[in-house]
Amino acid sequence: MSGIRVLVAGAGIAGPALAHWLRRRGAEVTVVERAPALRPGGQAVDARGVAKEVIRRMRLDSAVRAACTDTAGAYIVDTDGNVLETHRADDHDGDGFIADIEILRGDLSRVLYDDTRDGVEYVFGDRIAELSQDADGVDVVFAGGDRRRFDLVIGADGLHSQLRAMVFEPREHLIRHLGLVLAFYSVPNEFGVDRWMIDYQEAGRSAGLRPIPDATRAMAMFSFPAADFDVDYRDVAAQKRLLCERMDGFGWLTPRILAHVDDTPDFYLDQVAQVVMDRWSSGRVALLGDAACSASPMSGAGTGLALVGAYLLAGELAAAGWDPEAGFAGYEARMRPYVEANQEIGRLHVHSLGVPGPDAEPSPDFAGEWFTELVERALNGVELPDYAGVPDSGESAGQPMISSANP
């Protein structure tokens, strides 16, 4: 054991993935999550390219694939349901429009939590209220009143990261809205959704349905353009009103799907946004995943950035002897080109939908060689060092530790 004590904020995907690798490198890890338990369900997320290799190195390939949605592909349809395009999950070696590793966000979070729960301290229903750092560590005050000291603190708490807001400036200008809003929620599967996702698009808006492991239900998905976004991401009632207003009059099965919006247990709506920062660290505090470098859901890379970032952050810290300046610098240097390629994919995807943006430029020629090269960088444009000589326990679990809640 290195004796290094690391606090990770966020128990979604990036946080438990980082806990896995930190634990294997010898650190003592605490994960704090403001929700009272793991959040089930959620949108379908994908692992493509180099992210699949990270899952393999975590020895979680079988567990992740067992929890996948088993989506066979996607149909793009017209307003009458006639199929216009077909995309299969095995296209492009499983790295295409529909990835061969597609899993609900909550299910992947559960796999990662189950993998680490016996060797990592999880604190649910709490959050970081205050922190101050010096040359030797970080003093943290939790909202529940506990006071503790850590060697390092990592924010893996998503697009609306509270840790980022506490430590990094300028707060609001780090999030760049791309002019699109996404919403999704589960509905009774009265639409006959089987193993195929169905998507209808028109004039910058879209509506869709996709399968989930519970075959009695399906996941509804909507997108619509919005130049400004000022709805509180915690005000669900206002979000539902906005969705119904913006999707009013839309074709296909939209009215029937919207009829379930008030009785769904898992509604989510938020802006399509990216986080763009000059640095992802400050002293002994660093950011990971969407908190540091959200590429937006339109990139299809959020999970990959979280998994790859967790591997590199833990590896670079351990390789630097847990020196934060050197470890964080190595992590950023390796991740930056990979992040920038995926953020460019996200911006281009939004632009291709005809969503008005800050630039009134015409859509580029996606058939060009430049785009093929960009996609390759977004899939595999980062090296995964073996970190020879760095401690690796070969497992994430150590001695059992007590969680403060039972997710």
Secondary structure as GFF3:
##gff-version 3
##sequence-region A 1 407
A	DSSP	beta_strand	5	9	.	.	.	ID=ss1
A	DSSP	alpha_helix	14	24	.	.	.	ID=ss2
A	DSSP	beta_strand	28	33	.	.	.	ID=ss3
A	DSSP	beta_strand	44	47	.	.	.	ID=ss4
A	DSSP	alpha_helix	50	57	.	.	.	ID=ss5
A	DSSP	alpha_helix	61	66	.	.	.	ID=ss6
A	DSSP	beta_strand	73	77	.	.	.	ID=ss7
A	DSSP	beta_strand	83	88	.	.	.	ID=ss8
A	DSSP	three_ten_helix	91	94	.	.	.	ID=ss9
A	DSSP	beta_strand	101	104	.	.	.	ID=ss10
A	DSSP	alpha_helix	105	116	.	.	.	ID=ss11
A	DSSP	beta_strand	121	124	.	.	.	ID=ss12
A	DSSP	beta_strand	128	133	.	.	.	ID=ss13
A	DSSP	beta_strand	138	142	.	.	.	ID=ss14
A	DSSP	beta_strand	147	150	.	.	.	ID=ss15
A	DSSP	beta_strand	152	155	.	.	.	ID=ss16
A	DSSP	alpha_helix	162	167	.	.	.	ID=ss17
A	DSSP	three_ten_helix	172	174	.	.	.	ID=ss18
A	DSSP	beta_strand	175	188	.	.	.	ID=ss19
A	DSSP	beta_strand	196	202	.	.	.	ID=ss20
A	DSSP	beta_strand	205	211	.	.	.	ID=ss21
A	DSSP	beta_strand	217	225	.	.	.	ID=ss22
A	DSSP	alpha_helix	236	246	.	.	.	ID=ss23
A	DSSP	alpha_helix	254	258	.	.	.	ID=ss24
A	DSSP	beta_strand	268	275	.	.	.	ID=ss25
A	DSSP	beta_strand	281	282	.	.	.	ID=ss26
A	DSSP	beta_strand	285	287	.	.	.	ID=ss27
A	DSSP	alpha_helix	290	293	.	.	.	ID=ss28
A	DSSP	three_ten_helix	297	299	.	.	.	ID=ss29
A	DSSP	alpha_helix	302	319	.	.	.	ID=ss30
A	DSSP	alpha_helix	324	352	.	.	.	ID=ss31
A	DSSP	alpha_helix	369	380	.	.	.	ID=ss32
###
